[in-house]
Amino acid sequence: MLATTIGGVLSISAAAVFSFALLSKMVERMVSLSVGIMLSTSLLHALPEAFESGADVRSLFATLLGGLLAFFMLEKFAILRHSHHHEGDGHHHAHGHDKREAGKAGWMILLGDGMHNFTDGILIAAAFLANPELGIVTGLAIIAHEIPQEIGDFIVLLNAGFSRTRAYLFNLLCSLMAVAGGLLGYFTLDRASGLIPYVLVFASSGFLYIAVSDLMPQMQRRATVRESVPQVLLIGVGVLIVLFLTRGT
């Protein structure tokens, strides 16, 4: 509960600060750090933990494949959901059309974000049940990814007509869905411990997919040496953070 609560409040508050202060450089740096944390959490800890559990290897790989495909389809849905017209786009709309569409997009963002945070809570619970250190780095990986994502959500909500206060409060309520997910995951998985390796693999598939298909392509758009060197260094910092937090495990 502590990990999910702190993670939700911290990520939302940091995203609000960055969004409202327009610190775009900090956001770019956070993306690079997220990649290092998410990749190392998945490949150095969550997946080894799952495969060393004694669960059927083929089933775990099937879960990894299914997870990657599931996140691919979820992203497809998100892309379709967020495609909407803007004022001055050359299309003829009835008066107020774009304002209504922006408002719908804002509520859809909140709904999707709440479901996403609920799932994150379950994943954090599974990680803590498998290994306390793994729970810490999993929570850290989720926080590191949530900050850039929540900044995007804040921008959509502000564009949809939400005030800064309302955008923050509604996002905060959605983030606390992670607590509900954490409680459900703890009491469910504690009684069905055989499911924990599969939940860890599914969580890893999400981290890997997000890092490789979403965050790294963003970084590749900035290909100059001046921009690439900080990216590589921050990925390394993310890996070192995970190694430091899980040393000896």
N, C-alpha and C positions, 0 to 999 in steps of 0.2 A: 504493500500500500504506500509506503514511504517513497519507494522508487518511482512508482507510477504518478503519485501526486507531485513530487518534486520535478519529475521529468516534464509533466504537462505544464505546470506553472512556469518553470524555467524557460522552456522552449517558446511558449506563447509570449512571455514578457520580453525575452530577448528579441523575438521577431517583431514585436510592437516597437521596441526601441529602434531597431534597425530600419523598420519601415517608415516610422514617423520622422526619424532623423535623416533618412535618405542616405545612409552610409553604404552605398553600392559596393565599394571596394571591400568592406568587411563581409558582405554577402558572398562575393566571389571567393574570398579566402575561405569562408566557411564551407563552400562546396568542395574545395580541394581537401580540406581537413576531413570532411565527411567521407570522402572516397577511401582515404587511408584507414579510418576507423571501421567502416562497414566491411571492407574487403578483409582486413585482418581479423575482425570479430568472426566473420563467416568461415574463412579458410584456415585460420590458426586455432580456433577454439570451438565454435558451435558444431561444425561438421566433424572434426575429430572426436568431440564428446559424443555425438550421436553414433558414429561408426564404431566407437569403442564400447558401446553399451551392450553389444551382443545381439542387437536386432538384425533381421535379415538384410544383408547388404543390397540385394537386388530390389527389395521393397523400398529401401532408403533412397536408392538411385531413382527409382520410379517416382517417389515423392518429390525428389529434387527436380526431375523433368516436369512433373505435373505442376509444381510450384512456379517454375519459370514460364510455362505456358499460361498458367492462371494469371500471373502478373502481366503478361503480354496482353491478354484479353481485357483485363481491368484497365490497362492504359488505353486500349482501343476505345473502351466505353467512355473513359474520361475525356479523350480527345473529341469524340462525338458530342459529349455533353457540353463541352466548353466552346463548341463552334457556334458563334452567334454574330449577328450583324452589329455594326457600330454606326453611329451618326456620321453622315457624310461619306458612306461607303459606295455611293452610286446606286443603291437600291432604293426603290420607292416603298416607304412604309407609312402606315397610318400614324397620325400624331400620337406621340407617347409610346410608340412601339419599342424603341430602344431602351427607354427607361424601364418598361415592364420586363423586357428580356434581361436587362442587367439585374433587376431585382430577383428574378427567378434564378439567375446564375448564382447570386449571393446565397440564397437559401439552399440551392443544390450543393454548393461548396460546403456549407455547414453540415448538411446531412452526410455527405461523403466523408467529411473530416471526422465526424463523430463515429461512424462505422470503422474508419481506419484506426482511430485511437483505441477503440474497443478491442480490435484485433491486436494492436501493439501491447495492450495490457496482458492479454492471454500469452503472448510470446515472452514477455518479461517474466511472467509467473513460471512458465515452463523452464526458462533459463535458470531462474533462482532454484527451482526444484532439482535441476540437474547438478548445478554447482553455483555456490554463492558468488564466486568471482566472475563466472560466466554471466550471471544475472546483472552484475554491475556493468560489465562492458557492453552487454546487450542494451541496457538502458541508456548508456552513453552513446552508443551508435544510433539509437532511435532519436535521442535528443539532437545529436549533430545533424541528422537528416531533416528532422522536423523544423528546425529554425529556417533554412532556406525555403522549405515548402510553405510554412506558415506566413512568411513574408509575401509569397505569391497570393495566398488566400486573403491577406489583409488588403492587398491592392485591389483584388476583385470585389471585396466587400465595400471598400471605400468608393469604388466606381459604381457599385449598386445602390449607393445612397446612404449607406450606414455611416453614422458619426464615428469618430475614433473611439469614443467610450463604448458605444454599442458593439462595434467590431471587436474590441478587446474582450468585452464581457461574454459575448456569444462564442467567440473562439475559446475563451477560458472554460466555459461550460462544456463545449465539445471535447476539449483536451482532458477533462475530468472523466470522460467515458473510459479512459484507460484504467482508472481505478476500478470501475465495474468489471472491465475485462480481466483485470488482474485478480480480483476476488473469485470470479467464475473459474478462471484458469487454475488458481491455487486449489480450490476445493474439488474441482473436477479431475485435474491431472494428478492430484495427490492420491486419489483412489484408483486411478488408471495410469500408473507410472509407465506402463508399456507404451503409452502414446507419446511420452515426452521426447524420445529421439526423433519421431516423425514431425512433431511440432518444431523442434530445433532445425531440422532439415528444411521444412517449409519456410521458416523465418530466414534461414540462410539464402534460400532461393530468392526471396524478396530483396534482401540486402544486395546480393550479387546482381540481380536484374536492374535495380535502381542505380547502382554504382556504374555498371557497364553500359547500360542502354540510355540512361538519362543524364547522370552527372558528368561522366567522362566525355561524352560528345559535346557538352557545354564547354568544357575546358579546352577541347581540341579546336574550338572556334577561335581561341586566342593562342596563335601558334608562334608568336615572336619569342625570341630568347628571353627578353626582359619579362615577359608574362609567364613563360614556361618554367623558368627556374624556381620562382616562388611556389608554383603549383606542385612541382616534384618534391620540393622541400617540405611542404605542408602535408603531402601524402605520407612522406616519411615520418613526420611528427605524429600523424594519426596512428600509424603502425606502432611507433614507440610508446605512445600513450597506452595502447591496448596491451603491449608486452609488459609495460611497467605495472599496470593494474593487475595482471594475471601472472606475475613472476612466481615461479615455484609451483604452478598448477599445470 
